[in-house]
């Protein structure tokens, strides 16, 4: 896999969204962030791709395990999925994926 340079805006978004300490699983299920609700509504309306489709595309490119996904926007307002992924050789990679097209915009990790 080739490593592409991340734009400062995308990297800043990834750090901001992935930088917090995760809540316990029960708490995550009990309270859903507004971004998750917006993403679900947009998928239902056909404006965004379902996460399952995005994960399948990542798995085809880099076999491994899905660890976490956050939904957000780039500085210019583009909706993105930030997918944290563990590859088969135990590297952790964050994929920044255009939520409308499924195109991988960037990837960062070991």
Secondary structure as UniProt FT lines:
FT   HELIX           8..18
FT   HELIX           25..30
FT   HELIX           34..44
FT   TURN            45..46
FT   HELIX           51..61
FT   STRAND          64..73
FT   TURN            75..76
FT   STRAND          79..87
FT   TURN            88..89
FT   STRAND          92..98
FT   TURN            99..101
FT   STRAND          104..109
//
